Amino acid sequence: MQRIFSFETRLEVVRLYEEEKLSPGMIAKKIGTVHSVVERWLKLYKYNGIEGLKIKEYHQVYDEELKSKVINQVIVQNIPYTRVAAMNNLSPSTVKRWVVESTKGLKMNGKKNMITSEEAAAIREKFKHVKDPEIRKIMEKNYWLELENEALKKSEALTQNQQKKKH
C-alpha cells in the first residue's frame, strides 16, 4: 500500500535539501521512505514551486491539449517521462500510460518497448501459420514497422495541432 505524506512533510523535505544540504537518500531515511520519492518531490518543486508539492485528488480529468503536449514532449522532444511528469505536475505513471496508449506500446526513439508479453504473444500468434521462419520474421517486422509508422503519424498530427493552436 502506498503511503501518503502530508504537504508539510513535503515542504520539510525541500527545506532539508536546500537549507541543510542533505542528500535525497539521507532525507528519505529521516522521513521513512525511499530516495526516489524524495527526488520526485524535489523535481516537482523545481518545476512547479509549492504547487507541485500539494497532494492531488485521484482520478483527475485532464484536457486533450495537456495530453497532446505531454505525449509530444516524450515522443518528439525525447524528454524522459519522469522529467515530463515533473514539468507538468503529473505522476510518472499517468505520463507513461498516456504515451503507451498513444503509441500502442511501440518502441519510440530508442526507448524500451512498452507492450505486455500478452500483446507480443498475440502478434506472434498472428503469424504462426507461416511455416518458413525467415518469412515469418519478415512479416512480424513489417507489422511492427506499420504500427510504428502509424504512431509517428499520430505524433506528427499532434504536433501540428499544437502549432496551429498557438497561431
Accessible surface in RSA format (square Angstrom, percent):
REM  Atomic radii and reference values for relative SASA: ProtOr
REM  Chains: A
REM  Algorithm: Lee & Richards
REM  Probe-radius: 1.40
REM  Slices: 20
REM RES _ NUM      All-atoms   Total-Side   Main-Chain    Non-polar    All polar
REM                ABS   REL    ABS   REL    ABS   REL    ABS   REL    ABS   REL
RES MET A   1   242.14 125.4 152.44 100.9  89.70 213.6 130.88 111.3 111.26 147.4
RES GLN A   2   136.98  76.6 114.08  83.4  22.90  54.5  45.01  95.8  91.96  69.7
RES ARG A   3   149.45  62.7 129.24  65.9  20.21  48.1  61.62  84.2  87.83  53.2
RES ILE A   4    91.30  52.0  64.72  48.2  26.58  64.1  65.09  46.9  26.21  71.1
RES PHE A   5    15.15   7.6  12.67   7.8   2.48   6.5  15.14   9.2   0.01   0.0
RES SER A   6    48.79  41.2  39.42  52.6   9.36  21.6  38.22  81.4  10.56  14.8
RES PHE A   7    51.44  25.7  49.98  31.0   1.47   3.8  49.98  30.3   1.47   4.2
RES GLU A   8   119.01  68.3 113.65  86.0   5.35  12.7  63.55 122.9  55.46  45.3
RES THR A   9    36.95  26.3  32.50  32.9   4.45  10.6  13.40  18.0  23.55  35.6
RES ARG A  10    28.23  11.9  28.23  14.4   0.00   0.0   0.00   0.0  28.23  17.1
RES LEU A  11    60.44  33.7  56.46  40.4   3.98  10.0  56.73  39.8   3.71  10.0
RES GLU A  12    65.14  37.4  62.31  47.1   2.83   6.7  33.16  64.1  31.98  26.1
RES VAL A  13     0.00   0.0   0.00   0.0   0.00   0.0   0.00   0.0   0.00   0.0
RES VAL A  14     7.61   5.0   7.61   6.9   0.00   0.0   7.61   6.6   0.00   0.0
RES ARG A  15    85.09  35.7  80.55  41.1   4.55  10.8  47.69  65.2  37.41  22.7
RES LEU A  16     1.93   1.1   1.93   1.4   0.00   0.0   1.93   1.4   0.00   0.0
RES TYR A  17    93.47  43.6  90.56  51.5   2.91   7.6  42.15  31.7  51.32  63.3
RES GLU A  18    85.02  48.8  76.09  57.6   8.93  21.3  27.00  52.2  58.02  47.4
RES GLU A  19   122.53  70.3  93.23  70.5  29.30  69.8  39.81  77.0  82.72  67.5
RES GLU A  20    84.82  48.7  61.63  46.6  23.20  55.2  30.50  59.0  54.32  44.4
RES LYS A  21   163.23  79.6 135.79  83.3  27.44  65.3  99.62  89.7  63.61  67.8
RES LEU A  22    34.22  19.1  32.26  23.1   1.96   4.9  32.82  23.0   1.41   3.8
RES SER A  23    50.33  42.5  43.52  58.1   6.82  15.7  42.31  90.1   8.02  11.2
RES PRO A  24    28.38  20.7  28.38  25.9   0.00   0.0  28.38  23.4   0.00   0.0
RES GLY A  25    32.00  39.5   0.00   N/A  32.00  39.5  26.63  73.1   5.37  12.0
RES MET A  26   112.00  58.0 104.76  69.3   7.24  17.2  82.31  70.0  29.70  39.3
RES ILE A  27     0.00   0.0   0.00   0.0   0.00   0.0   0.00   0.0   0.00   0.0
RES ALA A  28     3.16   2.9   3.16   4.9   0.00   0.0   3.16   4.5   0.00   0.0
RES LYS A  29   180.14  87.9 155.20  95.2  24.94  59.4 103.44  93.1  76.70  81.7
RES LYS A  30   133.99  65.4  96.19  59.0  37.81  90.0  73.61  66.3  60.38  64.3
RES ILE A  31    29.28  16.7  15.10  11.3  14.18  34.2  22.58  16.3   6.70  18.2
RES GLY A  32    46.84  57.8   0.00   N/A  46.84  57.8  31.51  86.5  15.33  34.3
RES THR A  33    33.93  24.1   9.49   9.6  24.43  58.2  10.69  14.4  23.23  35.1
RES VAL A  34    90.19  59.4  86.28  78.1   3.91   9.4  90.18  78.4   0.02   0.1
RES HIS A  35    98.22  53.7  95.81  66.6   2.41   6.2  63.97  65.9  34.25  39.9
RES SER A  36    61.69  52.1  56.06  74.8   5.64  13.0  38.59  82.2  23.10  32.4
RES VAL A  37    46.49  30.6  44.01  39.8   2.48   6.0  46.49  40.4   0.00   0.0
RES VAL A  38     0.00   0.0   0.00   0.0   0.00   0.0   0.00   0.0   0.00   0.0
RES GLU A  39    70.36  40.4  68.63  51.9   1.72   4.1  22.32  43.2  48.04  39.2
RES ARG A  40    76.31  32.0  72.58  37.0   3.73   8.9  37.63  51.4  38.68  23.4
RES TRP A  41     6.79   2.7   6.79   3.3   0.00   0.0   2.92   1.6   3.87   6.3
RES LEU A  42    23.64  13.2  19.21  13.7   4.43  11.1  19.66  13.8   3.98  10.7
RES LYS A  43    79.60  38.8  78.35  48.1   1.24   3.0  49.31  44.4  30.29  32.3
RES LEU A  44     6.39   3.6   6.39   4.6   0.00   0.0   6.39   4.5   0.00   0.0
RES TYR A  45    62.21  29.0  59.12  33.6   3.09   8.0  19.58  14.7  42.62  52.5
RES LYS A  46   152.75  74.5 118.79  72.9  33.96  80.9  79.57  71.6  73.19  78.0
RES TYR A  47    80.27  37.5  48.69  27.7  31.58  82.2  40.12  30.2  40.15  49.5
RES ASN A  48    38.56  26.6  18.01  17.4  20.55  49.5  13.64  32.8  24.91  24.1
RES GLY A  49    30.00  37.0   0.00   N/A  30.00  37.0  26.08  71.6   3.92   8.8
RES ILE A  50    91.65  52.2  86.66  64.6   4.98  12.0  86.66  62.4   4.98  13.5
RES GLU A  51   101.55  58.3  96.07  72.7   5.48  13.1  42.42  82.0  59.14  48.3
RES GLY A  52     2.14   2.6   0.00   N/A   2.14   2.6   0.00   0.0   2.14   4.8
RES LEU A  53     0.00   0.0   0.00   0.0   0.00   0.0   0.00   0.0   0.00   0.0
RES LYS A  54    98.02  47.8  93.12  57.1   4.89  11.6  52.85  47.6  45.17  48.1
RES ILE A  55    84.66  48.2  55.61  41.4  29.05  70.0  56.71  40.8  27.95  75.8
RES LYS A  56    76.43  37.3  54.88  33.7  21.55  51.3  57.94  52.2  18.49  19.7
RES GLU A  57   144.38  82.9 129.97  98.3  14.41  34.3  49.85  96.4  94.53  77.2
RES TYR A  58   152.67  71.3 133.63  76.0  19.04  49.5 124.71  93.7  27.96  34.5
RES HIS A  59   179.16  97.9 142.64  99.1  36.52  93.4 105.58 108.8  73.58  85.6
RES GLN A  60    81.74  45.7  55.30  40.4  26.44  63.0  17.88  38.1  63.86  48.4
RES VAL A  61   147.02  96.7 114.78 103.9  32.24  77.7 117.98 102.5  29.03  78.7
RES TYR A  62    54.58  25.5  42.77  24.3  11.81  30.7  35.77  26.9  18.81  23.2
RES ASP A  63    95.43  66.8  80.06  79.7  15.37  36.4  45.14 106.2  50.29  50.2
RES GLU A  64   119.75  68.8 116.66  88.3   3.10   7.4  65.43 126.6  54.32  44.4
RES GLU A  65    98.02  56.3  95.11  72.0   2.91   6.9  21.31  41.2  76.71  62.6
RES LEU A  66    42.84  23.9  39.24  28.1   3.59   9.0  42.27  29.7   0.56   1.5
RES LYS A  67    58.14  28.4  58.14  35.7   0.00   0.0  14.96  13.5  43.18  46.0
RES SER A  68    16.11  13.6  15.54  20.7   0.57   1.3   3.95   8.4  12.16  17.0
RES LYS A  69    91.11  44.4  90.95  55.8   0.16   0.4  49.91  44.9  41.20  43.9
RES VAL A  70     0.00   0.0   0.00   0.0   0.00   0.0   0.00   0.0   0.00   0.0
RES ILE A  71    14.10   8.0  14.10  10.5   0.00   0.0  14.10  10.2   0.00   0.0
RES ASN A  72    13.70   9.4  12.87  12.4   0.82   2.0   0.87   2.1  12.82  12.4
RES GLN A  73    15.78   8.8  15.78  11.5   0.00   0.0   1.11   2.4  14.66  11.1
RES VAL A  74     2.93   1.9   2.89   2.6   0.04   0.1   2.89   2.5   0.04   0.1
RES ILE A  75     5.41   3.1   3.80   2.8   1.62   3.9   4.64   3.3   0.77   2.1
RES VAL A  76    75.63  49.8  49.17  44.5  26.46  63.8  54.30  47.2  21.33  57.9
RES GLN A  77    98.02  54.8  71.30  52.1  26.72  63.6  34.20  72.8  63.82  48.4
RES ASN A  78    78.72  54.3  62.67  60.6  16.06  38.7  13.48  32.4  65.25  63.1
RES ILE A  79    29.73  16.9  28.44  21.2   1.29   3.1  29.73  21.4   0.00   0.0
RES PRO A  80    64.32  46.9  60.54  55.2   3.77  13.7  64.24  53.0   0.08   0.5
RES TYR A  81    72.69  33.9  72.57  41.3   0.12   0.3  41.34  31.1  31.35  38.6
RES THR A  82    56.14  39.9  53.24  54.0   2.91   6.9  41.04  55.1  15.10  22.8
RES ARG A  83   106.11  44.6 106.11  54.1   0.00   0.0  10.39  14.2  95.72  58.0
RES VAL A  84     0.00   0.0   0.00   0.0   0.00   0.0   0.00   0.0   0.00   0.0
RES ALA A  85     1.33   1.2   1.33   2.1   0.00   0.0   1.33   1.9   0.00   0.0
RES ALA A  86     3.22   3.0   1.98   3.0   1.24   2.8   2.79   3.9   0.43   1.1
RES MET A  87    60.28  31.2  41.68  27.6  18.60  44.3  37.96  32.3  22.32  29.6
RES ASN A  88    19.59  13.5   2.51   2.4  17.09  41.1   6.75  16.2  12.84  12.4
RES ASN A  89    31.76  21.9  28.83  27.9   2.92   7.0  10.96  26.4  20.79  20.1
RES LEU A  90     2.11   1.2   1.69   1.2   0.43   1.1   1.92   1.3   0.19   0.5
RES SER A  91    35.94  30.4  33.34  44.5   2.61   6.0  29.97  63.8   5.98   8.4
RES PRO A  92    32.20  23.5  32.18  29.3   0.02   0.1  32.20  26.6   0.00   0.0
RES SER A  93    78.73  66.5  68.11  90.9  10.62  24.5  52.88 112.6  25.85  36.2
RES THR A  94    18.43  13.1  18.43  18.7   0.00   0.0   0.84   1.1  17.59  26.6
RES VAL A  95     0.00   0.0   0.00   0.0   0.00   0.0   0.00   0.0   0.00   0.0
RES LYS A  96    84.19  41.1  83.48  51.2   0.72   1.7  36.35  32.7  47.84  51.0
RES ARG A  97   121.85  51.2 116.05  59.2   5.80  13.8  55.65  76.1  66.20  40.1
RES TRP A  98     8.68   3.5   6.74   3.3   1.94   4.6   4.87   2.6   3.81   6.2
RES VAL A  99     2.54   1.7   2.54   2.3   0.00   0.0   2.54   2.2   0.00   0.0
RES VAL A 100    43.84  28.8  43.48  39.4   0.36   0.9  43.48  37.8   0.36   1.0
RES GLU A 101   112.23  64.4  88.08  66.6  24.15  57.5  47.88  92.6  64.34  52.5
RES SER A 102    24.18  20.4  12.45  16.6  11.73  27.0  22.00  46.8   2.18   3.1
RES THR A 103     0.96   0.7   0.81   0.8   0.14   0.3   0.86   1.1   0.10   0.2
RES LYS A 104   107.59  52.5  87.34  53.6  20.25  48.2  68.67  61.8  38.92  41.5
RES GLY A 105     1.15   1.4   0.00   N/A   1.15   1.4   1.15   3.1   0.00   0.0
RES LEU A 106     2.89   1.6   2.89   2.1   0.00   0.0   2.89   2.0   0.00   0.0
RES LYS A 107   112.52  54.9 107.33  65.9   5.19  12.3  50.65  45.6  61.87  65.9
RES MET A 108     3.70   1.9   3.23   2.1   0.47   1.1   3.60   3.1   0.10   0.1
RES ASN A 109    73.78  50.9  38.93  37.6  34.85  83.9  19.25  46.3  54.52  52.7
RES GLY A 110    69.61  85.8   0.00   N/A  69.61  85.8  32.72  89.8  36.89  82.6
RES LYS A 111    49.44  24.1  42.97  26.4   6.47  15.4  45.26  40.7   4.17   4.4
RES LYS A 112   174.36  85.1 159.34  97.8  15.02  35.8 110.73  99.7  63.63  67.8
RES ASN A 113    69.21  47.7  57.31  55.4  11.90  28.6  13.91  33.5  55.30  53.5
RES MET A 114    36.46  18.9  19.95  13.2  16.50  39.3  22.04  18.7  14.42  19.1
RES ILE A 115    36.80  20.9  12.35   9.2  24.45  58.9  14.12  10.2  22.69  61.6
RES THR A 116    73.72  52.4  65.84  66.7   7.88  18.8  71.02  95.4   2.70   4.1
RES SER A 117    84.89  71.7  70.39  93.9  14.50  33.4  54.06 115.1  30.83  43.2
RES GLU A 118   126.18  72.4 116.42  88.1   9.76  23.2  69.01 133.5  57.17  46.7
RES GLU A 119    88.78  51.0  84.56  64.0   4.22  10.0  37.50  72.5  51.28  41.9
RES ALA A 120    22.92  21.1  21.41  33.0   1.51   3.4  22.06  31.1   0.86   2.3
RES ALA A 121    43.73  40.2  39.77  61.4   3.96   9.0  40.57  57.1   3.16   8.4
RES ALA A 122    62.09  57.1  47.95  74.0  14.14  32.2  54.83  77.2   7.26  19.2
RES ILE A 123    20.96  11.9  19.96  14.9   1.00   2.4  20.96  15.1   0.00   0.0
RES ARG A 124   132.27  55.5 130.24  66.4   2.03   4.8  56.69  77.5  75.59  45.8
RES GLU A 125    97.85  56.2  88.47  66.9   9.38  22.3  43.62  84.4  54.23  44.3
RES LYS A 126   111.77  54.5  92.08  56.5  19.69  46.9  68.27  61.5  43.50  46.3
RES PHE A 127    18.22   9.1  18.22  11.3   0.00   0.0  18.22  11.0   0.00   0.0
RES LYS A 128   129.72  63.3 116.57  71.5  13.15  31.3  71.83  64.7  57.90  61.7
RES HIS A 129   120.58  65.9 103.82  72.2  16.76  42.9  84.91  87.5  35.67  41.5
RES VAL A 130    19.67  12.9  15.11  13.7   4.56  11.0  19.58  17.0   0.09   0.2
RES LYS A 131   179.65  87.6 157.79  96.8  21.86  52.0 115.04 103.5  64.61  68.8
RES ASP A 132    62.01  43.4  55.02  54.8   6.99  16.5  23.95  56.4  38.05  37.9
RES PRO A 133    85.15  62.1  81.04  73.9   4.11  14.9  81.44  67.2   3.71  23.1
RES GLU A 134   123.87  71.1 122.01  92.3   1.86   4.4  41.02  79.3  82.85  67.6
RES ILE A 135    87.70  49.9  87.63  65.3   0.07   0.2  87.70  63.2   0.00   0.0
RES ARG A 136    69.15  29.0  69.15  35.2   0.00   0.0   6.99   9.6  62.15  37.7
RES LYS A 137   152.04  74.2 148.57  91.2   3.47   8.3  93.66  84.3  58.38  62.2
RES ILE A 138   115.94  66.0 113.73  84.7   2.21   5.3 115.11  82.9   0.83   2.2
RES MET A 139    67.02  34.7  63.18  41.8   3.85   9.2  60.24  51.2   6.78   9.0
RES GLU A 140    36.17  20.8  36.17  27.4   0.00   0.0   4.65   9.0  31.52  25.7
RES LYS A 141   132.37  64.6 128.97  79.1   3.41   8.1  75.00  67.5  57.38  61.1
RES ASN A 142    77.31  53.3  75.54  73.0   1.76   4.2  13.98  33.6  63.33  61.2
RES TYR A 143    50.00  23.3  48.81  27.8   1.18   3.1  20.96  15.8  29.03  35.8
RES TRP A 144    66.41  26.6  65.56  31.7   0.84   2.0  50.22  26.8  16.19  26.3
RES LEU A 145    94.76  52.8  90.87  65.0   3.89   9.8  91.40  64.2   3.35   9.0
RES GLU A 146   102.61  58.9  93.70  70.9   8.92  21.2  42.68  82.6  59.93  48.9
RES LEU A 147    30.10  16.8  28.58  20.4   1.52   3.8  28.58  20.1   1.52   4.1
RES GLU A 148    55.50  31.9  55.50  42.0   0.00   0.0   7.70  14.9  47.80  39.0
RES ASN A 149    74.38  51.3  72.39  70.0   1.99   4.8  14.44  34.8  59.94  57.9
RES GLU A 150    66.05  37.9  63.07  47.7   2.97   7.1  30.47  58.9  35.57  29.0
RES ALA A 151     5.40   5.0   2.18   3.4   3.22   7.3   3.76   5.3   1.64   4.3
RES LEU A 152    82.28  45.8  78.23  56.0   4.06  10.2  78.59  55.2   3.69   9.9
RES LYS A 153   135.47  66.1 126.42  77.6   9.05  21.5  81.77  73.6  53.70  57.2
RES LYS A 154    92.71  45.2  88.12  54.1   4.59  10.9  65.79  59.2  26.92  28.7
RES SER A 155     4.85   4.1   3.45   4.6   1.40   3.2   3.49   7.4   1.36   1.9
RES GLU A 156    93.21  53.5  91.80  69.4   1.41   3.4  37.64  72.8  55.58  45.4
RES ALA A 157    52.11  47.9  48.13  74.3   3.98   9.1  50.75  71.5   1.36   3.6
RES LEU A 158    40.75  22.7  40.55  29.0   0.20   0.5  40.63  28.5   0.13   0.3
RES THR A 159    21.93  15.6  21.93  22.2   0.00   0.0  21.61  29.0   0.32   0.5
RES GLN A 160    87.21  48.8  86.14  63.0   1.07   2.6  18.83  40.1  68.39  51.9
RES ASN A 161    77.18  53.2  76.28  73.7   0.90   2.2   6.12  14.7  71.06  68.7
RES GLN A 162    24.69  13.8  22.75  16.6   1.93   4.6  14.76  31.4   9.93   7.5
RES GLN A 163    93.87  52.5  93.58  68.4   0.29   0.7  24.79  52.8  69.08  52.4
RES LYS A 164   151.41  73.9 134.68  82.6  16.73  39.8  86.24  77.6  65.17  69.4
RES LYS A 165   131.99  64.4  97.86  60.0  34.13  81.3  73.67  66.3  58.32  62.1
RES LYS A 166   171.96  83.9 133.13  81.7  38.84  92.5  86.57  77.9  85.39  91.0
RES HIS A 167   187.85 102.7 128.37  89.2  59.47 152.1 112.77 116.2  75.08  87.4
END  Absolute sums over single chains surface
CHAIN  1 A    11421.2       9801.6       1619.6       6509.0       4912.1
END  Absolute sums over all chains
TOTAL         11421.2       9801.6       1619.6       6509.0       4912.1
